[in-house]
Amino acid sequence: MTTDSPSPPQQAPEMTHEMKHLAVVECPIVFPGENEFGMSSVDMLPRLGIAAGLESRHIRVLDERIIAVCIFKSTFCAKLFFDAEWTTRADTLWDDRYQIRFEAIDTASAA
């Protein structure tokens, strides 16, 4: 004879609050013929559909400089794009004339 004992109540899985990741790149305008990679400044920026986890990208040109604001799904995705190889190319294209800033943001801020 087996007895069916009631199972303990199941709790709903906790919702993890995943932070999105903001990356802001400020750099000079460089054209493809001006460097060994044949790349422009815009070529160095993440693109929707190509950069994994990129949710939005906004570019503004101001005083011969590009300011790109990129929102990634996670820190992992942002760091995957802006890796050591990217940094090497950026150093070659822009030398010390660029800045990149990373910041974790909550979903409400990203909207």
MODELLER restraints for C-alpha pairs under 7 A, 6 or more apart:
rsr = mdl.restraints
at = mdl.atoms
rsr.add(forms.Gaussian(group=physical.xy_distance, feature=features.Distance(at['CA:19:A'], at['CA:74:A']), mean=6.30, stdev=0.5))
rsr.add(forms.Gaussian(group=physical.xy_distance, feature=features.Distance(at['CA:19:A'], at['CA:104:A']), mean=6.00, stdev=0.5))
rsr.add(forms.Gaussian(group=physical.xy_distance, feature=features.Distance(at['CA:19:A'], at['CA:105:A']), mean=5.61, stdev=0.5))
rsr.add(forms.Gaussian(group=physical.xy_distance, feature=features.Distance(at['CA:19:A'], at['CA:106:A']), mean=4.97, stdev=0.5))
rsr.add(forms.Gaussian(group=physical.xy_distance, feature=features.Distance(at['CA:19:A'], at['CA:107:A']), mean=6.54, stdev=0.5))
rsr.add(forms.Gaussian(group=physical.xy_distance, feature=features.Distance(at['CA:20:A'], at['CA:71:A']), mean=6.90, stdev=0.5))
rsr.add(forms.Gaussian(group=physical.xy_distance, feature=features.Distance(at['CA:20:A'], at['CA:72:A']), mean=5.87, stdev=0.5))
rsr.add(forms.Gaussian(group=physical.xy_distance, feature=features.Distance(at['CA:20:A'], at['CA:73:A']), mean=4.88, stdev=0.5))
rsr.add(forms.Gaussian(group=physical.xy_distance, feature=features.Distance(at['CA:20:A'], at['CA:74:A']), mean=4.81, stdev=0.5))
rsr.add(forms.Gaussian(group=physical.xy_distance, feature=features.Distance(at['CA:20:A'], at['CA:75:A']), mean=6.90, stdev=0.5))
rsr.add(forms.Gaussian(group=physical.xy_distance, feature=features.Distance(at['CA:20:A'], at['CA:104:A']), mean=5.84, stdev=0.5))
rsr.add(forms.Gaussian(group=physical.xy_distance, feature=features.Distance(at['CA:20:A'], at['CA:105:A']), mean=5.27, stdev=0.5))
rsr.add(forms.Gaussian(group=physical.xy_distance, feature=features.Distance(at['CA:20:A'], at['CA:106:A']), mean=5.91, stdev=0.5))
rsr.add(forms.Gaussian(group=physical.xy_distance, feature=features.Distance(at['CA:20:A'], at['CA:107:A']), mean=6.32, stdev=0.5))
rsr.add(forms.Gaussian(group=physical.xy_distance, feature=features.Distance(at['CA:21:A'], at['CA:71:A']), mean=5.65, stdev=0.5))
rsr.add(forms.Gaussian(group=physical.xy_distance, feature=features.Distance(at['CA:21:A'], at['CA:72:A']), mean=5.05, stdev=0.5))
rsr.add(forms.Gaussian(group=physical.xy_distance, feature=features.Distance(at['CA:21:A'], at['CA:73:A']), mean=6.33, stdev=0.5))
rsr.add(forms.Gaussian(group=physical.xy_distance, feature=features.Distance(at['CA:21:A'], at['CA:74:A']), mean=5.28, stdev=0.5))
rsr.add(forms.Gaussian(group=physical.xy_distance, feature=features.Distance(at['CA:21:A'], at['CA:75:A']), mean=5.33, stdev=0.5))
rsr.add(forms.Gaussian(group=physical.xy_distance, feature=features.Distance(at['CA:21:A'], at['CA:78:A']), mean=6.77, stdev=0.5))
rsr.add(forms.Gaussian(group=physical.xy_distance, feature=features.Distance(at['CA:21:A'], at['CA:103:A']), mean=5.80, stdev=0.5))
rsr.add(forms.Gaussian(group=physical.xy_distance, feature=features.Distance(at['CA:21:A'], at['CA:104:A']), mean=4.48, stdev=0.5))
rsr.add(forms.Gaussian(group=physical.xy_distance, feature=features.Distance(at['CA:21:A'], at['CA:105:A']), mean=5.69, stdev=0.5))
rsr.add(forms.Gaussian(group=physical.xy_distance, feature=features.Distance(at['CA:22:A'], at['CA:70:A']), mean=5.76, stdev=0.5))
rsr.add(forms.Gaussian(group=physical.xy_distance, feature=features.Distance(at['CA:22:A'], at['CA:71:A']), mean=4.68, stdev=0.5))
rsr.add(forms.Gaussian(group=physical.xy_distance, feature=features.Distance(at['CA:22:A'], at['CA:72:A']), mean=6.38, stdev=0.5))
rsr.add(forms.Gaussian(group=physical.xy_distance, feature=features.Distance(at['CA:22:A'], at['CA:102:A']), mean=5.68, stdev=0.5))
rsr.add(forms.Gaussian(group=physical.xy_distance, feature=features.Distance(at['CA:22:A'], at['CA:103:A']), mean=5.10, stdev=0.5))
rsr.add(forms.Gaussian(group=physical.xy_distance, feature=features.Distance(at['CA:22:A'], at['CA:104:A']), mean=6.06, stdev=0.5))
rsr.add(forms.Gaussian(group=physical.xy_distance, feature=features.Distance(at['CA:22:A'], at['CA:105:A']), mean=6.60, stdev=0.5))
rsr.add(forms.Gaussian(group=physical.xy_distance, feature=features.Distance(at['CA:23:A'], at['CA:69:A']), mean=6.01, stdev=0.5))
rsr.add(forms.Gaussian(group=physical.xy_distance, feature=features.Distance(at['CA:23:A'], at['CA:70:A']), mean=5.15, stdev=0.5))
rsr.add(forms.Gaussian(group=physical.xy_distance, feature=features.Distance(at['CA:23:A'], at['CA:71:A']), mean=6.41, stdev=0.5))
rsr.add(forms.Gaussian(group=physical.xy_distance, feature=features.Distance(at['CA:23:A'], at['CA:100:A']), mean=6.90, stdev=0.5))
rsr.add(forms.Gaussian(group=physical.xy_distance, feature=features.Distance(at['CA:23:A'], at['CA:101:A']), mean=5.61, stdev=0.5))
rsr.add(forms.Gaussian(group=physical.xy_distance, feature=features.Distance(at['CA:23:A'], at['CA:102:A']), mean=4.63, stdev=0.5))
rsr.add(forms.Gaussian(group=physical.xy_distance, feature=features.Distance(at['CA:23:A'], at['CA:103:A']), mean=6.55, stdev=0.5))
rsr.add(forms.Gaussian(group=physical.xy_distance, feature=features.Distance(at['CA:24:A'], at['CA:68:A']), mean=5.62, stdev=0.5))
rsr.add(forms.Gaussian(group=physical.xy_distance, feature=features.Distance(at['CA:24:A'], at['CA:69:A']), mean=4.62, stdev=0.5))
rsr.add(forms.Gaussian(group=physical.xy_distance, feature=features.Distance(at['CA:24:A'], at['CA:70:A']), mean=6.24, stdev=0.5))
rsr.add(forms.Gaussian(group=physical.xy_distance, feature=features.Distance(at['CA:24:A'], at['CA:100:A']), mean=5.57, stdev=0.5))
rsr.add(forms.Gaussian(group=physical.xy_distance, feature=features.Distance(at['CA:24:A'], at['CA:101:A']), mean=5.16, stdev=0.5))
rsr.add(forms.Gaussian(group=physical.xy_distance, feature=features.Distance(at['CA:24:A'], at['CA:102:A']), mean=6.63, stdev=0.5))
rsr.add(forms.Gaussian(group=physical.xy_distance, feature=features.Distance(at['CA:25:A'], at['CA:67:A']), mean=5.73, stdev=0.5))
rsr.add(forms.Gaussian(group=physical.xy_distance, feature=features.Distance(at['CA:25:A'], at['CA:68:A']), mean=5.15, stdev=0.5))
rsr.add(forms.Gaussian(group=physical.xy_distance, feature=features.Distance(at['CA:25:A'], at['CA:69:A']), mean=6.66, stdev=0.5))
rsr.add(forms.Gaussian(group=physical.xy_distance, feature=features.Distance(at['CA:25:A'], at['CA:99:A']), mean=5.81, stdev=0.5))
rsr.add(forms.Gaussian(group=physical.xy_distance, feature=features.Distance(at['CA:25:A'], at['CA:100:A']), mean=4.49, stdev=0.5))
rsr.add(forms.Gaussian(group=physical.xy_distance, feature=features.Distance(at['CA:25:A'], at['CA:101:A']), mean=6.62, stdev=0.5))
rsr.add(forms.Gaussian(group=physical.xy_distance, feature=features.Distance(at['CA:26:A'], at['CA:65:A']), mean=6.84, stdev=0.5))
rsr.add(forms.Gaussian(group=physical.xy_distance, feature=features.Distance(at['CA:26:A'], at['CA:66:A']), mean=5.59, stdev=0.5))
rsr.add(forms.Gaussian(group=physical.xy_distance, feature=features.Distance(at['CA:26:A'], at['CA:67:A']), mean=4.50, stdev=0.5))
rsr.add(forms.Gaussian(group=physical.xy_distance, feature=features.Distance(at['CA:26:A'], at['CA:68:A']), mean=6.47, stdev=0.5))
rsr.add(forms.Gaussian(group=physical.xy_distance, feature=features.Distance(at['CA:26:A'], at['CA:98:A']), mean=5.56, stdev=0.5))
rsr.add(forms.Gaussian(group=physical.xy_distance, feature=features.Distance(at['CA:26:A'], at['CA:99:A']), mean=5.23, stdev=0.5))
rsr.add(forms.Gaussian(group=physical.xy_distance, feature=features.Distance(at['CA:26:A'], at['CA:100:A']), mean=6.42, stdev=0.5))
rsr.add(forms.Gaussian(group=physical.xy_distance, feature=features.Distance(at['CA:27:A'], at['CA:65:A']), mean=5.55, stdev=0.5))
rsr.add(forms.Gaussian(group=physical.xy_distance, feature=features.Distance(at['CA:27:A'], at['CA:66:A']), mean=5.35, stdev=0.5))
rsr.add(forms.Gaussian(group=physical.xy_distance, feature=features.Distance(at['CA:27:A'], at['CA:67:A']), mean=6.73, stdev=0.5))
rsr.add(forms.Gaussian(group=physical.xy_distance, feature=features.Distance(at['CA:27:A'], at['CA:97:A']), mean=6.32, stdev=0.5))
rsr.add(forms.Gaussian(group=physical.xy_distance, feature=features.Distance(at['CA:27:A'], at['CA:98:A']), mean=4.35, stdev=0.5))
rsr.add(forms.Gaussian(group=physical.xy_distance, feature=features.Distance(at['CA:27:A'], at['CA:99:A']), mean=6.56, stdev=0.5))
rsr.add(forms.Gaussian(group=physical.xy_distance, feature=features.Distance(at['CA:28:A'], at['CA:64:A']), mean=6.29, stdev=0.5))
rsr.add(forms.Gaussian(group=physical.xy_distance, feature=features.Distance(at['CA:28:A'], at['CA:65:A']), mean=4.37, stdev=0.5))
rsr.add(forms.Gaussian(group=physical.xy_distance, feature=features.Distance(at['CA:28:A'], at['CA:66:A']), mean=6.05, stdev=0.5))
rsr.add(forms.Gaussian(group=physical.xy_distance, feature=features.Distance(at['CA:28:A'], at['CA:94:A']), mean=6.81, stdev=0.5))
rsr.add(forms.Gaussian(group=physical.xy_distance, feature=features.Distance(at['CA:28:A'], at['CA:97:A']), mean=6.75, stdev=0.5))
rsr.add(forms.Gaussian(group=physical.xy_distance, feature=features.Distance(at['CA:28:A'], at['CA:98:A']), mean=6.88, stdev=0.5))
rsr.add(forms.Gaussian(group=physical.xy_distance, feature=features.Distance(at['CA:29:A'], at['CA:41:A']), mean=5.64, stdev=0.5))
rsr.add(forms.Gaussian(group=physical.xy_distance, feature=features.Distance(at['CA:29:A'], at['CA:64:A']), mean=6.03, stdev=0.5))
rsr.add(forms.Gaussian(group=physical.xy_distance, feature=features.Distance(at['CA:29:A'], at['CA:65:A']), mean=5.55, stdev=0.5))
rsr.add(forms.Gaussian(group=physical.xy_distance, feature=features.Distance(at['CA:29:A'], at['CA:66:A']), mean=6.35, stdev=0.5))
rsr.add(forms.Gaussian(group=physical.xy_distance, feature=features.Distance(at['CA:30:A'], at['CA:40:A']), mean=5.18, stdev=0.5))
rsr.add(forms.Gaussian(group=physical.xy_distance, feature=features.Distance(at['CA:30:A'], at['CA:41:A']), mean=5.17, stdev=0.5))
rsr.add(forms.Gaussian(group=physical.xy_distance, feature=features.Distance(at['CA:31:A'], at['CA:39:A']), mean=6.60, stdev=0.5))
rsr.add(forms.Gaussian(group=physical.xy_distance, feature=features.Distance(at['CA:31:A'], at['CA:40:A']), mean=4.40, stdev=0.5))
rsr.add(forms.Gaussian(group=physical.xy_distance, feature=features.Distance(at['CA:31:A'], at['CA:41:A']), mean=6.76, stdev=0.5))
rsr.add(forms.Gaussian(group=physical.xy_distance, feature=features.Distance(at['CA:32:A'], at['CA:38:A']), mean=4.25, stdev=0.5))
rsr.add(forms.Gaussian(group=physical.xy_distance, feature=features.Distance(at['CA:32:A'], at['CA:39:A']), mean=4.28, stdev=0.5))
rsr.add(forms.Gaussian(group=physical.xy_distance, feature=features.Distance(at['CA:32:A'], at['CA:40:A']), mean=4.63, stdev=0.5))
rsr.add(forms.Gaussian(group=physical.xy_distance, feature=features.Distance(at['CA:35:A'], at['CA:93:A']), mean=6.38, stdev=0.5))
rsr.add(forms.Gaussian(group=physical.xy_distance, feature=features.Distance(at['CA:48:A'], at['CA:54:A']), mean=5.94, stdev=0.5))
rsr.add(forms.Gaussian(group=physical.xy_distance, feature=features.Distance(at['CA:48:A'], at['CA:55:A']), mean=7.00, stdev=0.5))
rsr.add(forms.Gaussian(group=physical.xy_distance, feature=features.Distance(at['CA:51:A'], at['CA:81:A']), mean=6.56, stdev=0.5))
rsr.add(forms.Gaussian(group=physical.xy_distance, feature=features.Distance(at['CA:52:A'], at['CA:77:A']), mean=6.07, stdev=0.5))
rsr.add(forms.Gaussian(group=physical.xy_distance, feature=features.Distance(at['CA:53:A'], at['CA:72:A']), mean=5.28, stdev=0.5))
rsr.add(forms.Gaussian(group=physical.xy_distance, feature=features.Distance(at['CA:53:A'], at['CA:73:A']), mean=5.09, stdev=0.5))
rsr.add(forms.Gaussian(group=physical.xy_distance, feature=features.Distance(at['CA:53:A'], at['CA:77:A']), mean=5.43, stdev=0.5))
rsr.add(forms.Gaussian(group=physical.xy_distance, feature=features.Distance(at['CA:54:A'], at['CA:71:A']), mean=6.04, stdev=0.5))
rsr.add(forms.Gaussian(group=physical.xy_distance, feature=features.Distance(at['CA:54:A'], at['CA:72:A']), mean=4.39, stdev=0.5))
rsr.add(forms.Gaussian(group=physical.xy_distance, feature=features.Distance(at['CA:54:A'], at['CA:73:A']), mean=6.39, stdev=0.5))
rsr.add(forms.Gaussian(group=physical.xy_distance, feature=features.Distance(at['CA:55:A'], at['CA:71:A']), mean=5.55, stdev=0.5))
rsr.add(forms.Gaussian(group=physical.xy_distance, feature=features.Distance(at['CA:55:A'], at['CA:72:A']), mean=5.41, stdev=0.5))
rsr.add(forms.Gaussian(group=physical.xy_distance, feature=features.Distance(at['CA:55:A'], at['CA:73:A']), mean=6.49, stdev=0.5))
rsr.add(forms.Gaussian(group=physical.xy_distance, feature=features.Distance(at['CA:56:A'], at['CA:70:A']), mean=5.70, stdev=0.5))
rsr.add(forms.Gaussian(group=physical.xy_distance, feature=features.Distance(at['CA:56:A'], at['CA:71:A']), mean=5.28, stdev=0.5))
rsr.add(forms.Gaussian(group=physical.xy_distance, feature=features.Distance(at['CA:57:A'], at['CA:68:A']), mean=6.81, stdev=0.5))
rsr.add(forms.Gaussian(group=physical.xy_distance, feature=features.Distance(at['CA:57:A'], at['CA:69:A']), mean=5.67, stdev=0.5))
rsr.add(forms.Gaussian(group=physical.xy_distance, feature=features.Distance(at['CA:57:A'], at['CA:70:A']), mean=4.40, stdev=0.5))
rsr.add(forms.Gaussian(group=physical.xy_distance, feature=features.Distance(at['CA:57:A'], at['CA:71:A']), mean=6.52, stdev=0.5))
rsr.add(forms.Gaussian(group=physical.xy_distance, feature=features.Distance(at['CA:58:A'], at['CA:68:A']), mean=5.59, stdev=0.5))
rsr.add(forms.Gaussian(group=physical.xy_distance, feature=features.Distance(at['CA:58:A'], at['CA:69:A']), mean=5.15, stdev=0.5))
rsr.add(forms.Gaussian(group=physical.xy_distance, feature=features.Distance(at['CA:58:A'], at['CA:70:A']), mean=6.46, stdev=0.5))
rsr.add(forms.Gaussian(group=physical.xy_distance, feature=features.Distance(at['CA:59:A'], at['CA:66:A']), mean=6.84, stdev=0.5))
rsr.add(forms.Gaussian(group=physical.xy_distance, feature=features.Distance(at['CA:59:A'], at['CA:67:A']), mean=5.72, stdev=0.5))
rsr.add(forms.Gaussian(group=physical.xy_distance, feature=features.Distance(at['CA:59:A'], at['CA:68:A']), mean=4.41, stdev=0.5))
rsr.add(forms.Gaussian(group=physical.xy_distance, feature=features.Distance(at['CA:59:A'], at['CA:69:A']), mean=6.48, stdev=0.5))
rsr.add(forms.Gaussian(group=physical.xy_distance, feature=features.Distance(at['CA:60:A'], at['CA:66:A']), mean=5.79, stdev=0.5))
rsr.add(forms.Gaussian(group=physical.xy_distance, feature=features.Distance(at['CA:60:A'], at['CA:67:A']), mean=5.23, stdev=0.5))
rsr.add(forms.Gaussian(group=physical.xy_distance, feature=features.Distance(at['CA:60:A'], at['CA:68:A']), mean=6.44, stdev=0.5))
rsr.add(forms.Gaussian(group=physical.xy_distance, feature=features.Distance(at['CA:61:A'], at['CA:67:A']), mean=6.28, stdev=0.5))
rsr.add(forms.Gaussian(group=physical.xy_distance, feature=features.Distance(at['CA:72:A'], at['CA:78:A']), mean=5.84, stdev=0.5))
